[in-house]
Amino acid sequence: MLNPAAIITVCAVGLAILGLTILFSASASYKQGPYYYLNKQLLGVLLAAVLCYVTSRLNLDYIRRYVPWLAGFAALLLLLVAIPHIGIEVKGSRRWLGFGPIRLQVSEFAKLAVVFCLAHYLAINQTRIGELTRGFLFPVGIVFAYAGLIMLEPDFGTAALVVAVGLTLLFLAGAKWRYILPCIGGVIMLFAVMVIHNPNRLRRLTAFLDVEGNRQGGTYQLYQALAAFAAGGTDGVGLGQGRQQLSYLPEAHTDFILAVIAEELGLWFTMGVVVLFTIIFVAKLIHLRRAPNLFQFLLATGCLLLISLQAIINLGVVTGLFPTKGMSLPFISAGLSNLLLMGMLVGIFINTQRTWGRVTLPNRARSMREVLA
């Protein structure tokens, strides 16, 4: 029988190697030198591998005792980021804390803290999940508290991701539709109001509706990304031969790195990236049926959603399906914080593969149990 954790690890390693390769090509013309982002990414991959190993050996039920401390520490870091002269501001957003030469994006680790906290809360309140107060309002309050702190940075994309993961876990734990649907509607209305009252975000959204007409303004990045897809064709122009990384495409090494892959390596490598993410999702989805308890089921599901939804958002933005939003492509984009998070998530997958027995889910997770049965 195939080992889901081994499959996921192989896919993650393949994506990381592709990221290292394409980053070297994408940074060839940068003033810091062609090895600048490659060296940083290589260090991040090595640190992520260490974190992956450590996480894979932890006792998740033992760590569960410290979830309140973990949640409080993550909230404290998000508050520190918002304080001037403590949080590091880049391009109008204050999302980073500095530790010597290292910068860490706190919201990346807060996402995992939310998953841990929510999984723990829903597990200990499993029999009361149908109640309005204990089963819905309290856990939604946890999700919205973290999402609100992240929006202060501001980072609407990560906040939306946290809300989406949180509401999905609530649904899988058995929360009632009559509570979830109005909440989703309220979230959509809130985001709409915030976009309407923010000229930059409103301009970005309206520009997205006419990419060609706004190619010199709000959709410049997207237009250049689509041009990269067109130039690459099926076979690509070859490593190091692409034009977009020559200062045509901003953030070519981070949010829009898929466009560089498409231009230099072509359609087949681009589709290969999509296939690898799909394999990760399917492999873990199949393995979820062996979860020994609701806590570990929700924890593993939340980790899977953090990878899958982030990948979907990035792929959708780069291909023009979604409005432009800065969100890195897991395992591939340059960025230490996201790499470290991905290492921990894969470590949790390996951990669950090592410890889970052949048991089924508790009755309260009935919705997902029926899907996985």
ZIPERA-V398441 format. One record per pair of residues at least 12 apart in sequence whose ideal C-beta (glycine too) atoms are under 10 Angstrom apart, sorted by the first residue. I is the first residue (numbers start at 1). J is the second residue. If there is no record, write none. Layout:
# ZIPERA-V398441
I&J + I&J
This chain:
# ZIPERA-V398441
2&283 + 2&286 + 3&283 + 3&287 + 3&350 + 3&353 + 4&279 + 4&280 + 4&282 + 4&283 + 4&284 + 4&285 + 4&286 + 4&287 + 4&288 + 4&290 + 4&349 + 4&350 + 4&352 + 4&353 + 5&56 + 5&283 + 5&284 + 5&287 + 5&346 + 5&347 + 5&348 + 5&349 + 5&350 + 5&351 + 5&352 + 5&353 + 5&354 + 5&356 + 6&283 + 6&349 + 6&350 + 6&353 + 7&279 + 7&280 + 7&282 + 7&283 + 7&284 + 7&286 + 7&287 + 7&349 + 7&353 + 8&276 + 8&279 + 8&280 + 8&281 + 8&282 + 8&283 + 8&284 + 8&287 + 8&304 + 8&307 + 8&345 + 8&346 + 8&349 + 8&350 + 8&353 + 9&52 + 9&56 + 9&280 + 9&283 + 9&346 + 9&347 + 9&349 + 9&350 + 9&353 + 10&276 + 10&279 + 10&280 + 10&283 + 11&275 + 11&276 + 11&277 + 11&278 + 11&279 + 11&280 + 11&281 + 11&283 + 11&331 + 11&346 + 12&48 + 12&49 + 12&52 + 12&276 + 12&277 + 12&280 + 12&307 + 12&330 + 12&331 + 12&342 + 12&343 + 12&345 + 12&346 + 12&349 + 13&45 + 13&49 + 13&331 + 13&346 + 14&272 + 14&273 + 14&276 + 14&279 + 14&331 + 15&272 + 15&273 + 15&276 + 15&277 + 15&280 + 15&311 + 15&329 + 15&330 + 15&331 + 15&332 + 15&342 + 16&41 + 16&42 + 16&44 + 16&45 + 16&48 + 16&49 + 16&330 + 16&331 + 16&332 + 16&339 + 16&342 + 16&343 + 16&346 + 17&45 + 17&331 + 17&332 + 18&257 + 18&261 + 18&265 + 18&269 + 18&272 + 18&273 + 18&276 + 18&331 + 18&332 + 19&38 + 19&41 + 19&44 + 19&45 + 19&253 + 19&257 + 19&261 + 19&273 + 19&329 + 19&330 + 19&331 + 19&332 + 19&333 + 19&334 + 19&339 + 20&37 + 20&38 + 20&41 + 20&42 + 20&44 + 20&45 + 20&332 + 20&334 + 21&38 + 21&239 + 21&261 + 21&264 + 21&265 + 21&332 + 22&38 + 22&41 + 22&239 + 22&242 + 22&245 + 22&252 + 22&253 + 22&257 + 22&258 + 22&260 + 22&261 + 22&263 + 22&264 + 22&265 + 22&269 + 22&332 + 22&333 + 22&334 + 23&35 + 23&36 + 23&37 + 23&38 + 23&39 + 23&40 + 23&41 + 23&42 + 23&245 + 23&252 + 23&253 + 23&254 + 23&257 + 23&260 + 23&332 + 23&333 + 23&334 + 24&36 + 24&37 + 24&38 + 24&39 + 24&41 + 24&42 + 24&239 + 24&240 + 24&253 + 25&38 + 25&238 + 25&239 + 25&240 + 25&241 + 25&242 + 25&245 + 25&252 + 25&253 + 25&260 + 25&261 + 25&263 + 25&264 + 25&265 + 26&38 + 26&240 + 26&242 + 26&244 + 26&245 + 26&246 + 26&249 + 26&251 + 26&252 + 26&253 + 26&254 + 26&256 + 26&257 + 26&259 + 26&260 + 26&261 + 26&263 + 26&264 + 26&334 + 27&39 + 27&40 + 27&41 + 27&245 + 27&252 + 27&253 + 27&334 + 28&239 + 28&240 + 28&242 + 28&245 + 28&246 + 29&240 + 29&245 + 29&246 + 29&247 + 29&252 + 30&245 + 30&246 + 30&247 + 30&252 + 30&253 + 34&240 + 36&253 + 36&334 + 37&252 + 37&253 + 37&254 + 37&334 + 37&335 + 38&253 + 38&334 + 40&253 + 40&334 + 40&335 + 40&336 + 40&339 + 41&253 + 41&332 + 41&333 + 41&334 + 41&335 + 41&336 + 41&339 + 43&102 + 43&336 + 43&339 + 44&334 + 44&335 + 44&336 + 44&337 + 44&338 + 44&339 + 44&340 + 44&342 + 44&343 + 45&331 + 45&336 + 45&339 + 45&340 + 45&342 + 45&343 + 46&339 + 46&343 + 47&102 + 47&336 + 47&339 + 47&340 + 47&343 + 48&331 + 48&336 + 48&338 + 48&339 + 48&340 + 48&341 + 48&342 + 48&343 + 48&344 + 48&345 + 48&346 + 48&347 + 49&339 + 49&343 + 49&346 + 49&347 + 50&340 + 50&343 + 50&347 + 51&339 + 51&340 + 51&341 + 51&342 + 51&343 + 51&344 + 51&345 + 51&346 + 51&347 + 52&340 + 52&342 + 52&343 + 52&344 + 52&345 + 52&346 + 52&347 + 52&348 + 52&349 + 52&350 + 52&351 + 53&343 + 53&346 + 53&347 + 53&350 + 54&343 + 54&344 + 54&347 + 55&112 + 55&343 + 55&344 + 55&345 + 55&346 + 55&347 + 55&348 + 55&349 + 55&350 + 55&351 + 56&343 + 56&344 + 56&346 + 56&347 + 56&348 + 56&349 + 56&350 + 56&351 + 56&352 + 56&353 + 56&354 + 56&355 + 57&347 + 57&350 + 57&351 + 57&354 + 58&344 + 58&347 + 58&348 + 58&351 + 58&355 + 59&351 + 59&355 + 60&116 + 60&119 + 60&293 + 60&295 + 60&296 + 60&299 + 60&300 + 60&348 + 60&351 + 60&352 + 60&355 + 61&292 + 61&293 + 61&295 + 61&296 + 61&355 + 63&116 + 63&120 + 63&299 + 63&351 + 64&116 + 64&119 + 64&120 + 64&123 + 64&124 + 64&295 + 64&296 + 64&299 + 65&120 + 66&116 + 66&120 + 67&113 + 67&116 + 67&117 + 67&118 + 67&119 + 67&120 + 67&121 + 67&124 + 67&295 + 68&117 + 68&120 + 68&121 + 70&109 + 70&112 + 70&113 + 70&116 + 70&117 + 70&120 + 71&110 + 71&113 + 71&114 + 71&116 + 71&117 + 71&118 + 71&120 + 71&121 + 71&142 + 71&145 + 71&146 + 72&113 + 72&117 + 73&109 + 73&110 + 73&113 + 74&106 + 74&107 + 74&109 + 74&110 + 74&111 + 74&112 + 74&113 + 74&114 + 74&116 + 74&117 + 74&146 + 74&149 + 75&110 + 75&113 + 75&114 + 75&117 + 75&142 + 75&145 + 75&146 + 75&149 + 76&106 + 77&97 + 77&104 + 77&106 + 77&107 + 77&109 + 77&110 + 77&113 + 77&149 + 78&95 + 78&97 + 78&106 + 78&107 + 78&109 + 78&110 + 78&113 + 78&145 + 78&146 + 78&148 + 78&149 + 78&150 + 78&152 + 78&153 + 79&106 + 79&149 + 79&152 + 80&97 + 80&106 + 81&93 + 81&94 + 81&95 + 81&96 + 81&97 + 81&104 + 81&105 + 81&106 + 81&107 + 81&110 + 81&149 + 81&150 + 81&152 + 81&153 + 81&155 + 82&94 + 82&95 + 82&106 + 82&149 + 82&152 + 82&153 + 86&98 + 87&106 + 87&152 + 87&153 + 88&103 + 88&104 + 88&105 + 89&153 + 90&103 + 90&105 + 91&326 + 92&153 + 92&154 + 92&200 + 93&105 + 93&153 + 93&154 + 93&155 + 93&326 + 94&152 + 94&153 + 94&154 + 94&155 + 95&107 + 95&108 + 95&150 + 95&153 + 95&154 + 95&155 + 95&158 + 95&337 + 96&153 + 96&337 + 97&337 + 102&336 + 102&337 + 103&335 + 103&336 + 103&337 + 104&336 + 104&337 + 104&340 + 105&153 + 105&155 + 105&158 + 105&328 + 105&335 + 105&336 + 105&337 + 105&338 + 105&340 + 105&341 + 106&149 + 106&150 + 106&153 + 106&337 + 107&146 + 107&147 + 107&149 + 107&150 + 107&151 + 107&153 + 107&155 + 107&157 + 107&158 + 107&159 + 107&161 + 107&162 + 107&337 + 107&341 + 108&158 + 108&306 + 108&310 + 108&328 + 108&335 + 108&336 + 108&337 + 108&338 + 108&339 + 108&340 + 108&341 + 108&342 + 108&344 + 109&337 + 109&340 + 109&341 + 109&344 + 110&146 + 110&147 + 110&149 + 110&150 + 110&158 + 110&162 + 110&341 + 111&146 + 111&150 + 111&158 + 111&161 + 111&162 + 111&165 + 111&302 + 111&303 + 111&305 + 111&306 + 111&310 + 111&338 + 111&341 + 111&345 + 112&299 + 112&302 + 112&303 + 112&306 + 112&341 + 112&344 + 112&345 + 112&348 + 113&146 + 114&142 + 114&143 + 114&145 + 114&146 + 114&147 + 114&150 + 114&161 + 114&162 + 114&163 + 114&165 + 114&166 + 114&169 + 114&302 + 114&306 + 115&162 + 115&165 + 115&166 + 115&169 + 115&298 + 115&299 + 115&300 + 115&301 + 115&302 + 115&303 + 115&304 + 115&305 + 115&306 + 115&345 + 115&348 + 116&295 + 116&298 + 116&299 + 116&302 + 116&303 + 116&348 + 117&139 + 117&142 + 117&143 + 117&145 + 117&146 + 117&166 + 118&139 + 118&140 + 118&142 + 118&143 + 118&146 + 118&162 + 118&165 + 118&166 + 118&169 + 118&170 + 118&173 + 118&298 + 118&299 + 118&302 + 119&169 + 119&173 + 119&293 + 119&294 + 119&295 + 119&296 + 119&297 + 119&298 + 119&299 + 119&300 + 119&301 + 119&302 + 119&303 + 120&294 + 120&295 + 120&298 + 120&299 + 121&134 + 121&135 + 121&138 + 121&139 + 121&142 + 121&169 + 121&173 + 121&295 + 121&298 + 122&135 + 122&138 + 122&139 + 122&142 + 122&169 + 122&170 + 122&172 + 122&173 + 122&174 + 122&175 + 122&294 + 122&295 + 122&297 + 122&298 + 122&364 + 122&365 + 123&173 + 123&293 + 123&294 + 123&295 + 123&296 + 123&297 + 123&298 + 123&299 + 123&362 + 123&364 + 123&365 + 124&294 + 124&295 + 125&138 + 125&139 + 125&173 + 125&294 + 125&364 + 126&173 + 126&174 + 126&293 + 126&294 + 126&295 + 126&362 + 126&363 + 126&364 + 126&365 + 127&174 + 127&363 + 127&364 + 128&364 + 129&170 + 129&173 + 129&174 + 129&175 + 129&176 + 129&294 + 129&364 + 129&365 + 130&174 + 130&175 + 130&176 + 130&179 + 130&364 + 131&175 + 131&176 + 131&179 + 132&175 + 132&176 + 132&178 + 132&179 + 135&170 + 135&173 + 135&174 + 135&175 + 135&176 + 135&179 + 136&170 + 136&175 + 136&176 + 136&178 + 136&179 + 136&180 + 136&183 + 137&179 + 137&183 + 139&166 + 139&167 + 139&169 + 139&170 + 139&173 + 139&175 + 140&163 + 140&166 + 140&167 + 140&170 + 140&175 + 140&179 + 140&180 + 140&183 + 140&187 + 142&166 + 143&159 + 143&162 + 143&163 + 143&164 + 143&165 + 143&166 + 143&167 + 143&169 + 143&170 + 143&183 + 143&187 + 144&159 + 144&162 + 144&163 + 144&166 + 144&183 + 144&187 + 144&190 + 146&158 + 146&159 + 146&162 + 146&163 + 146&166 + 147&159 + 147&160 + 147&161 + 147&162 + 147&163 + 147&164 + 147&166 + 147&187 + 148&162 + 149&162 + 150&162 + 150&163 + 151&190 + 151&191 + 151&194 + 154&194 + 154&198 + 154&201 + 155&325 + 155&326 + 155&327 + 156&191 + 156&194 + 156&195 + 156&198 + 156&201 + 156&325 + 156&326 + 157&255 + 157&310 + 157&313 + 157&314 + 157&317 + 157&322 + 157&323 + 157&325 + 157&326 + 157&327 + 158&310 + 158&313 + 158&325 + 158&326 + 158&327 + 159&187 + 159&191 + 159&194 + 160&187 + 160&188 + 160&191 + 160&309 + 160&313 + 160&325 + 160&327 + 161&305 + 161&306 + 161&309 + 161&310 + 161&313 + 161&327 + 162&306 + 163&183 + 163&184 + 163&187 + 163&190 + 163&191 + 164&184 + 164&187 + 164&305 + 164&309 + 164&313 + 165&301 + 165&302 + 165&303 + 165&304 + 165&305 + 165&306 + 165&308 + 165&309 + 165&310 + 166&183 + 166&302 + 166&305 + 167&180 + 167&181 + 167&183 + 167&184 + 167&187 + 168&180 + 168&298 + 168&301 + 168&302 + 168&305 + 168&309 + 168&368 + 169&297 + 169&298 + 169&299 + 169&301 + 169&302 + 169&305 + 170&183 + 170&298 + 171&367 + 171&368 + 172&288 + 172&294 + 172&297 + 172&298 + 172&301 + 172&302 + 172&305 + 172&361 + 172&364 + 172&365 + 172&366 + 172&367 + 172&368 + 172&369 + 172&371 + 173&294 + 173&297 + 173&298 + 173&301 + 173&362 + 173&364 + 173&365 + 173&366 + 173&367 + 173&368 + 174&294 + 174&362 + 174&363 + 174&364 + 174&365 + 174&366 + 174&367 + 174&368 + 175&367 + 177&367 + 192&205 + 195&323 + 200&218 + 201&323 + 201&325 + 202&218 + 203&217 + 203&218 + 204&217 + 204&218 + 204&219 + 204&222 + 204&323 + 204&324 + 204&325 + 205&218 + 205&323 + 205&324 + 206&218 + 206&323 + 207&219 + 207&220 + 207&222 + 207&323 + 207&324 + 208&222 + 208&317 + 208&320 + 208&322 + 208&323 + 208&324 + 209&323 + 211&223 + 211&225 + 211&226 + 211&320 + 211&324 + 212&226 + 215&227 + 218&323 + 218&324 + 219&320 + 219&323 + 219&324 + 220&248 + 220&249 + 220&250 + 220&324 + 221&248 + 221&249 + 221&250 + 221&251 + 221&252 + 221&255 + 221&256 + 221&259 + 221&317 + 221&318 + 221&324 + 221&326 + 222&249 + 222&256 + 222&259 + 222&317 + 222&318 + 222&319 + 222&320 + 222&322 + 222&323 + 222&324 + 223&249 + 223&320 + 224&243 + 224&244 + 224&248 + 224&249 + 224&250 + 224&252 + 224&256 + 224&259 + 224&263 + 225&244 + 225&248 + 225&249 + 225&251 + 225&252 + 225&255 + 225&256 + 225&258 + 225&259 + 225&260 + 225&262 + 225&263 + 225&317 + 225&318 + 225&319 + 225&320 + 225&324 + 226&259 + 226&262 + 226&318 + 226&319 + 226&320 + 227&243 + 227&244 + 227&248 + 227&249 + 227&259 + 227&263 + 228&242 + 228&243 + 228&244 + 228&245 + 228&248 + 228&249 + 228&252 + 228&256 + 228&258 + 228&259 + 228&260 + 228&261 + 228&262 + 228&263 + 228&264 + 228&318 + 229&244 + 229&258 + 229&259 + 229&261 + 229&262 + 229&263 + 229&266 + 229&267 + 229&270 + 229&318 + 229&319 + 229&320 + 230&262 + 230&263 + 231&243 + 231&244 + 231&259 + 231&262 + 231&263 + 231&264 + 231&266 + 232&244 + 232&259 + 232&260 + 232&261 + 232&262 + 232&263 + 232&264 + 232&265 + 232&266 + 232&267 + 232&269 + 232&270 + 233&262 + 233&263 + 233&266 + 233&267 + 234&266 + 234&267 + 234&268 + 234&269 + 234&270 + 234&271 + 235&265 + 235&266 + 235&267 + 235&268 + 235&269 + 236&261 + 236&262 + 236&263 + 236&264 + 236&265 + 236&266 + 236&267 + 236&268 + 236&269 + 236&270 + 237&263 + 237&264 + 237&265 + 237&266 + 238&263 + 238&264 + 238&265 + 238&266 + 239&260 + 239&264 + 239&265 + 240&264 + 241&263 + 241&264 + 242&259 + 242&260 + 242&261 + 242&262 + 242&263 + 242&264 + 242&265 + 243&263 + 243&264 + 244&256 + 244&259 + 244&260 + 244&262 + 244&263 + 244&264 + 245&257 + 245&259 + 245&260 + 245&263 + 245&264 + 249&263 + 251&326 + 251&328 + 251&333 + 251&334 + 252&334 + 253&328 + 253&332 + 253&333 + 253&334 + 253&335 + 254&314 + 254&326 + 254&327 + 254&328 + 254&329 + 254&332 + 254&333 + 254&334 + 254&335 + 254&338 + 255&314 + 255&317 + 255&318 + 255&324 + 255&325 + 255&326 + 255&327 + 255&328 + 255&329 + 255&333 + 255&334 + 255&335 + 256&314 + 256&317 + 256&318 + 256&324 + 256&326 + 256&328 + 256&329 + 256&333 + 257&273 + 257&314 + 257&318 + 257&328 + 257&329 + 257&332 + 257&333 + 257&334 + 258&270 + 258&273 + 258&274 + 258&311 + 258&314 + 258&315 + 258&317 + 258&318 + 258&319 + 258&329 + 258&332 + 258&333 + 259&318 + 259&319 + 260&318 + 260&332 + 261&273 + 261&318 + 261&329 + 261&332 + 262&318 + 262&319 + 270&315 + 270&318 + 270&319 + 273&311 + 273&315 + 273&329 + 273&331 + 273&332 + 274&311 + 274&312 + 274&315 + 276&311 + 276&331 + 276&332 + 277&307 + 277&308 + 277&310 + 277&311 + 277&312 + 277&314 + 277&315 + 277&329 + 277&330 + 277&331 + 278&308 + 278&311 + 280&304 + 280&307 + 280&308 + 280&311 + 280&330 + 280&331 + 280&345 + 280&346 + 280&349 + 281&304 + 281&305 + 281&307 + 281&308 + 281&311 + 281&312 + 283&304 + 283&349 + 283&353 + 284&300 + 284&301 + 284&303 + 284&304 + 284&305 + 284&307 + 284&308 + 284&345 + 284&349 + 284&352 + 284&353 + 285&300 + 285&301 + 285&304 + 285&308 + 285&368 + 285&371 + 285&372 + 286&372 + 287&300 + 287&304 + 287&349 + 287&352 + 287&353 + 287&356 + 287&372 + 288&300 + 288&301 + 288&304 + 288&352 + 288&356 + 288&361 + 288&365 + 288&368 + 288&369 + 288&371 + 288&372 + 289&356 + 289&358 + 289&359 + 289&360 + 289&361 + 289&368 + 289&369 + 289&371 + 289&372 + 289&373 + 290&352 + 290&353 + 290&356 + 290&357 + 290&358 + 290&359 + 290&360 + 290&361 + 290&372 + 291&352 + 291&356 + 291&357 + 291&359 + 291&360 + 291&361 + 291&362 + 291&365 + 291&368 + 291&369 + 291&372 + 292&352 + 292&355 + 292&356 + 292&357 + 292&358 + 292&359 + 292&360 + 292&361 + 292&362 + 293&356 + 293&359 + 293&361 + 293&362 + 293&365 + 294&361 + 294&362 + 294&363 + 294&364 + 294&365 + 295&362 + 296&348 + 296&351 + 296&352 + 296&355 + 296&356 + 296&361 + 297&352 + 297&356 + 297&361 + 297&362 + 297&365 + 297&368 + 297&369 + 297&372 + 298&365 + 298&368 + 299&348 + 299&351 + 299&352 + 300&345 + 300&348 + 300&349 + 300&351 + 300&352 + 300&353 + 300&356 + 301&365 + 301&368 + 302&345 + 302&348 + 303&341 + 303&342 + 303&344 + 303&345 + 303&346 + 303&347 + 303&348 + 303&349 + 303&352 + 304&345 + 304&348 + 304&349 + 306&330 + 306&341 + 306&342 + 306&344 + 306&345 + 307&330 + 307&331 + 307&341 + 307&342 + 307&345 + 307&346 + 307&349 + 308&330 + 309&327 + 309&330 + 310&327 + 310&328 + 310&329 + 310&330 + 310&333 + 310&338 + 310&341 + 310&342 + 311&327 + 311&328 + 311&329 + 311&330 + 311&331 + 311&332 + 312&327 + 313&325 + 313&327 + 313&328 + 313&329 + 314&326 + 314&327 + 314&328 + 314&329 + 314&330 + 314&332 + 314&333 + 315&329 + 317&329 + 328&342 + 330&342 + 330&345 + 330&346 + 331&343 + 331&346 + 360&372 + 360&373 + 361&373
